Amino acid sequence: MMKMNNIYKIALVGLLTISGACTTGDLEPSTEQNKPVEGGIATVGNLEGVLKGAYSRMTGSGYYGRDYIVTNEVRTDNCFSNGNSGRFTTQASFTYDANTGYFWDDAYRVIASANIIIGQDISVLTGDLDYAAHLQGQAYAMRALAHFDLVKQYGQQHAGGTLGVPYVTEFKGDDLFPARNTVEENKANIYADLEMAFQLMQDAYFDDSREFMSKYSAKALESRVAVYFEDWNRAVSASEAVINSGLYSILPANSYVSSWSSTGNANSIFELAFNPADNLGSNSLGFIYKTGIDANGDPIGSYGDVQVIDEVIDIFDDADVRKDILGYEGTLLRNLGKYPNLQGFDNVVLIRYEEVILNYAEALFETGGDALTEINKIATNRGLPAYASVTKDIILDERRKELMFEGFRFDDLMRTGMDIEKYSLQQNFAATIPYGDFRLAFPVPTAELNANSNMVQNDGY
C-alpha cells in the first residue's frame, strides 16, 4: 500500500507543471488548466505519483493545512480572532473583499491534478491496471470534494442567488475560461463523481493508514454532501453503506482526546498526512489555535489568534469527554486537544466515522427513522447518558460538540438557514448577520475576475 514520501510532499515535478497561483501579472485564471504536461505518464507508478502530489496540495496552509478549517470556525459561535498577530481578523469580522485571498486557487490546483489522473488512458500503462483504476477512483472523489468545498464557500445558495462555481472536468479542455455553473449543476456533478469513485475504487486496496481515500470514503463524502443539500434519502443510503462496510467504529470516551495526537485510528475514514517535512511551522493549525505554554507557564510564542468564545465551555456537560479538548492558557479559553502539535505535525482527519453517524441520525430524523439510536451512539461514547428522545436541535448540538474546531460549524449554520448570531462581545463582527446576507458567500478573487472574462462576481462585492 502506498505511503507518502518526501518527494511527493515537496512538489509535483515534471509532469505536474499545472497552473500555479493566479495573478493579474500572468492573467491566467486558476480554473484554466490547458498548460502542457511535460514528460507524460507511462506507468501506474507515475499515476500514483500524480495522486500523491494532489494529496500534498491539499495539505497547504491555504487549504486544509489551516485556512479552510479556521475560516469556518471564526465566522461562527465557536471562535473569534483575538488579533494577537493580526491573522483571521478580516475573516472573523466578515470584512473580506475580493482581494482578501482564500483557497480558490488551492482547490483548483487539486482539481487540476485530479483531472490529469482521470483523463489518463490507463490501458496503455505498465503495472497493475486494477490499482490504476483504484487511483482514478480516488481522483474522482478528490475532484468532488474540492468542488464541494468551493461551492459551499463561493456559491450563492445562502446569499439569495443560484450561481455556484465552475465545475472543471478536463485538464486539457477546450473551455479555457469557464463560466460559473449553477449550484444545482455543481451538486449533480459532485454526486456523479462520487458514484464513479465508488465504482472504481476496490476493497482490495483499502489503506490501513487512512492517508489515502478508500472505497467507502466516497460514500462517507456522499453522506456529507446529501445532508448539506437536504437529500435525506440519499444521505440515509450513503451512510448505511459506510456503516455496513464494518471498516470503522466510533472511538470510546477513554481514547477520544488521545486520538488527536495519533494516526490511522478506527474512526478515521480519510486523513491528510502531515509530518516535519511539510514545514508548516507558524502556518499550522496548532500555531493559530494556541499560544503554547512552557513548563513555567509562560507562552512559547506561537500566534494563538484563534481563541474560543468564553461561553462555549458551558455547552458541555462535565462528564462529556469532549470538554477535555478545551483548556485555558491563563484566562484564555483554547482548543488545546485537536491538532495539538504546534508545528503542524499532526495528521488532519477530513472524514471521521462519527460524522457519518451524525449524518445518518439527522437523515433518519428527517425521514422518520430511528434517529434516537444513532445519536445515542455518539452521546454514550462521550461519557453522557443516553437521550430519552431526540430533536433536530439535539442533533445539531451534538454535531457542534463533536465536530468543533474541524471547520464544520459555518456550513451547519448555513445549510439550516440560521443567522450568524452576535451573542458575545468577543466576536469580531458588530451585529448578528442575517441568513441571506451577501457576506455569507465569499467573493471570487479579483485575479480570477481579471483573467477570466466569463467569471461573475458575487453580489455585494
N, C-alpha and C positions, 0 to 999 in steps of 0.2 A: 504494500500500500504506500502511495506516495507521501513524502514528507516535505515540508517547506525547508529549502536550504537557502543560504545567504545569497547565492547568485540571483535567485528569483525574487528575493526580498529586497534587492538593491534596485533593479531596473528591468525593463523589458528591452533586451538588446537585439540588434539586428532586425529580425522580422517584426519587432514591435515598435517601429517608428511611426506610431499613430499620432493623432492630433494631440498637441500639447496645450498649454494654457492659452486661452483665448484672450487676445489683447487687441486694442484698436490699432496697434502698430502693424500687426500682420494681417488684420482684417480676415481672420479665418475663424468662423464660428466653431464652438466646441462640438456642435452637432454635425459638422462637416467631417466625413470620415472617408474621403476618397484619396488620401495620400497613399503612395506605393508601399507595398510590403516588401521590404528588402530581404533577399535570400530565399524565402519560401519555407514551406513545411513539408518535410519528406518522410518523417517517421511519427509514430504515435508518441514517442518521447518528445519530439518537437511540439506537438499539440499540447501535451501535458505542461511543457514549459510555458506556453502562452497562458494556460489556465492559472498556473501558479503566479504568473505576473499579474493577472487580473485580480486574483485574491489580494496580492500585495497592494494594488491600487486602492482597494477598499480600506486598508489599514491606515492610510494617511490621516494626518490630524484634521484635514479639511472635511473628512467624511467620518467613518466610524471610529477613527482614532481619537476623535474628540468632538468636533464642531456640530455634527449632525445630532449626536446624543444630547449635548449640553444645550443647544439652542431650543430643543424641545422640552427641556426642563425649566430653564429660566423664564420662559414665557407662560408659566403655569402657576398653580397654587402650591408647588413644591419648593421652588428655589428662587433665588434672586442673585444678582451680581452686586457684590459689595464695593466694586471699583478699586480693589486693592492694587491691581496693575492696569486697570482700565479695560480689561477684557470682558466682553459679553454685556457691557452696559447698554450698548446700542440695541442688541437683540432683546434684552430683558425689558427695555423701555419702549419697545415697538417703534423705534425711531429710525429704523433702517431704510435705506433707499437703494436705487439700482446700482450704486457704487459700493455698497457695503461688502459684498462678497459672501458667498455661501458655497454649497457643494455642487452647484450646477456642473461646472467643468469636471469635477472629480467623478461624478456619476456618469457623465457621457464618455469619459475615458474608460471606465469599467465596461460600459456598453460596447464601445469600440472593440475592446479585447474580446468580449463575448461574441461579437459578430464575426470576428476572424475565425473563431473556433466553429461557430455554427455554419459559416459559409464554406468550410473546408470539405472537399470530397474525400471522405475517409477511406474509400475503396482503393485509392492509389497509394496509401501509406503503407509502410512496412511496420509490422508489430501486431499486437493484439487488437484486432478491429472491434471486438466486443467492448474492450476497455475504451477504445476511441469513441464509440457511441456513448458510453457512460460519461466521458469527458464532455461530449456535446450536450448531454442532458444537464450537466452542471452549468454549462454556459447558458442554456435556456432559462434555468432557474435564476441565475445571476442577472441576466438581462431583465427578467420580470421584476426582481427585487429592486434593481436600480431605477427602473421606470416607475415602480410603485412609490418609492421614496420621493422621486421627483414630483409626481402628480399630487402627492399629499401636501407638499410644501409650496409648489408653484401653481397648482391647479386652482381654478376659481370656484370650486364646488361649495366652499364655505364663505364666499365673498360675493355671492349674487350673480355669478356667471357660469358659463358652460365649458370654457376652454381648459384643456389640460396641458400636456407638454408634447413635443414631437416624439413619436414612437419610432425610433431608428432601428431598422431590422437588417441593414446591409452595411458591411464595412466599405465596400467599393460600389456604392449605389449610384443611381443616376440623379437622384434628388440631393443636390449639394446644399440646398438652403431650405430645409423642410419647415413647413408651417406647423403651427400647433394643432394637434388633434384635439377632439373633444374629450372630456373626462370619460364619457361612456365608451368612446373608441379606445381610450387607454385601458379601461377596465377589461374590455373584450380581448385586447391583445395580451394583457397580463395573464388572464385565465388561459388563453391559448398556449402561451409559452410555458406555463406551469404544467398543463396537461402533457405537452410534448416532453418536458423534463421528466415527468413521472414515467412516461413510456420508455424513454431512452435509458434512464439510469437503472442499474441492476443490483439486486440484493448481494450478489457475489462480491461486489466491490465496496461493501459497507466499510466506512472509515472509522476505526475504533478511536482515533484521536479526536474525531468530530471537527477537525480543522478543514475538512472539505465536505461539500454537500453530498448527502446520500439520498437514496430514492425517496424516503419519506420526509426529507427536508422540503421537497416540492409540495407535498400535501400539507405540511405544517404552515408553509407560506400561504398556501391557498386558503387555509382556515383564517389566517390573519387578514388577507385581502377580503374575503367574504364577510367577515364581521365588520370591517371598515365600511363596506358598501351595503351592509344590511341584507346580504343574500343569505338568509338564515338557513335554509335547507342545504345550501351548498356548504355552509360552514359546518353543519352537523356531519355531513358525509365526509368531508375532508378531515375533520377532527377524528372521526371514528376510524378512518384509515390509519392514522398515526397511532391511535390507541391500540387498535387491533394488531398492529405490527409486533407488539411486545418488545420493542427495542429500547424503550425508555421508561423511566419511572420518576415519580416525584421524590425529591430529596426529603428525608425526615428532618425534624426540627434540630436534632443534635449535630447535623452536618451542614446546615444551611449557611451559617456565617463562614465557616472554613472553606466552603466550596468556592468562594470568590478568589481565593489565592491558589487554587489548583486547577487542573485542566482535564478534559475528557470525562467529566462526571456523568453519572447515569441519567441526569436530567437534561444534558446538553444535546441538542439536535444539530446545531451548527454553531461553531465559534471561529472567530478570526484569530490566527496565531500572531502573537506579539512576543518579542524577545529583545535582548540588548542590541542586536544588530539593527533593529528598526530605528533606534536612536531618536525616539520621540522626545525623551527628556522633558524639557519645560513645556512641550506641546501636548503632553499626555493628559488623559482623564484624571489620573491621580494627582497631578500637579495643579490642576484647576479646581478640583473638588476639596482639597485640604491644604493647609499650610505646612503641616508636619511638625511634630513636637519631638525634641530630643529627650534624653534621659533626665535632664534637669527641668523639663517642662518649657523649654524655650523653643520658639519657632525656628525651623531649619531653612526657611527661605523659599519655599515653593509659592506659587501665585495665590492659590486659595481664593480666587474671586467668586466661585460659585458656592454660596452659603445656603443652608437650609432655613426656610422661614421658621421662626421660633414656634409657632402654633402647630407645626406639623407633628411634633412629637406626641401631641395629645390625641392623635387619631389612632395610636397603637395602644392596645392593652398591655399591661405589664408582662403578661405571660407570653406575649407574641414575640417569637424569636427574631422577627424582622425588625423589632425595635432596637435590637443589638447592633444593627447596621449603623445606626445613628450614634453620635457621640459628640462630646464637647471638646473644643480647643479653647481653653479658658472659658469664656461665656458664649462662644460662637458655636451654634449647632451645625454639625457637619455630616456629610456622608463619609464615614470612615471605613465602612466594611466592603463596599463594592468598588472594584478597581483599586485595591489598597496600595499597590506599588507606585511610589511617586514618580518613577522613571518610565512608567508605561509598559512594564514587562508582563503584565497580566493579560491573558487572552480575553477578548471581548466576546461574550456569548451573545449571538444575534437571535437565536431561536431556542427558547427553553421549553421543556415539556409542560411546565406549569402554565405557560402562556396558552398552549394548546388546550389544556383542561379548562382554563378560564374562557377561552373562545367557545369551547363546547358547552360550558354551563350557560353562557349568555345566549347562544343559539338555541339550546334546548328551552330556555325560559321563553324565548320569543316564539317558539313553535309548539309550546305546550308539553314539552318533555320533562324528564326528571332532572331539573337543574339543581335541586337541593343536594342530591347525592354527589354531584360533581363539585359544587362549591365547597362542600364539607371535606372533600379530599384535600383541598388547599388549607382550609382552616385547621383541621385536626393535625396536619403535618407541620403546622407552625406553632403548635402549643395552645391552640384555642379550643374551647368546647364546640361541638357541632351546633350549627344553626338549627332551629326548630322549623323555620320557614325561610323562604328566600324571596327577595325583591330585586328589581333592577338596580336600585341604589346599593344594595349589599354586594352585588356582583361588581359594580363599578368601584366600590370602596375596596374590595379585595384586589381588584386589578391595580388600583393605586398603590396599595401597600406592598403587593408582591413585585410590581414592576418599577417601583420608584427608582429614579436616577438612571434608568436604562433608556430613556428617550421616548416613552410611550404616552406620557400624560397629555401632551398637547393634542395628539391625534385622537385620544379618547374624548377629550373635551369637544373637539371639532365634530367628530362623527356623531355625537349625541346632541349636537346643536346647543351647547352650553356657552354662556358668556365666559370671558376670562375675568373672573371676579377680583376686584380690588378689596381685599379683606385685611391686609396688613400694611402698616407703614413701611415695612421693609421692601415691599415690592417696588420695582423701579418705575412702573407706569402710574400716572396720576389718578386715573379713574377706571372703573370697570369698562372693559372693551366688549361691546355687544356682539353677539354672534351675527355674522354678516358684514362686519366692518372690513374695509378693504385691506387692512393690515394683516388679516388672517391668511392672505395669500402673499407669499414672498415675491418681491419684484424680480422680474427677469433681468439678468445682468446687462448693464449698459453696453459692454463689449459685444455681447451676443446680438443686441439690437442693432449696433453699428455695423456688424459684419453680415447679418442675415436680413435682407430686405423683406422677407416673408414673416419675420417674427413680430408678434404683437405683445405690447406691454400690458400688464395687469392694470386695472383701473386704480386711480389714486396716486400713481407714481409718475 
